[in-house]
């Protein structure tokens, strides 16, 4: 089977778990003898050569091609200032227009061009999402494929465009909903794009039953077409990091993730304060970046625990492995976590973990301590137990490592293939 797959990021250029999951699933599909064409907005040149990656920035578009005619009537497309292209900066001269009818332009040749995507999450993100859909239509017309797979809301427009052009079945993969990211204060534009993608899809894959319930109850998606496939973790030899010298005598407790509402960083800070009131032989690390970073730094200062609290900034690749090797406990106090791959990565690195009950990974992990995200006392007690009772820590390390070693992307890929087969 040939899979035309759309994603927004791919290792090593990632901002979180989405790119990691896409990579693991793609490898798993290939190990199960499937052919994958993975499309990203921008290729940096240092991605793995084992997977066929298509750089959307290098795909030439010609909107005069008849293959676009029917799709063009329905697409909310981008109108380009033809005088200024290709010399103008994207930020200044590209603008989105929402049109439902076909409009002819005097200078159609402007569409015979390549769009240079930033591949980032900046102020022009919505423009790039729309342009990415045009690239998807082009690829759907020229690349042989049996099914279309779109990851998260950023690529749902692309998936819909590809389906309209080729007529092939569409599977959308919901890695996180707008309710996870924003609570009740959702961005209506993102919500609408998520719902539109799932309504148009033949099948919807969710990364947990927690997410499946949100998709059904909040978005009104038919339960019969929504399937849960839990994430997995890449097997890796971390022997180079085992036994690394910490250069500090204290136990190290780590939070690693985006410092945003969804991840619950404030609960980690408050639990750290409670621990340090009882024992100052512990250090806390907050690794990551996000819109709540400055607020967390301020709160740490207010609590007067800054000498025992460290902010590393965003970590990637081997930096993450290094951080886990220096950690004695990993904490993920997420308010709403569709899945959460980082606890699996920590356990793989022989680090015991504490996770919130409001996470998808809690559905599949048995050898992890689980607390409600809001229960700071329970979180502090769990950290205390793992940092002060060696027998407890060793038990979770031993059984946890064995547990995650059996969570393979090849197995997750087999379940995805079953979803494919149900619509082909």
Buried (B, 14 or more C-beta within 10 A) or exposed (E): BEBBBBBBBBBBBBBBBBBBBBBBBBBBBBEBEBBBBBBBBBBEEEBEEEBEBBBBBEBEBEBEBEBBEEBBEBBEBBEBEBEEBEEEEBEEEBEBEEBEEEEEEEEEEBBEBBBBBBBBEEEBEBBBBBBBBBBBBBBBBEBEBBBBBBBBBBBBBBBBBBBBBBEBBBBBBBBBBBBBBBEEEBEEEBBEBBBBBBBBBBBBBBBBEBBBBBBBEBBEBEEEBBBBBBBBBBEEEBEEBEEEEEEEEBBBBBBBBBBBBBBBBBBBBBBBBBBBEEEEBBBBBBBBBBEBBEBBBEBBEEBEBEEBBBBBEBBEEEEBBBBBBBBBBBBBBBBBBBBBBBBBBBBBBBBBBBBBEBBBBBEBBEBBBBBEBEBBEBBBBBBBBBBBEEEBBEEBBEBBBEBBEEBBBBBBBBBBBEBBEEBE
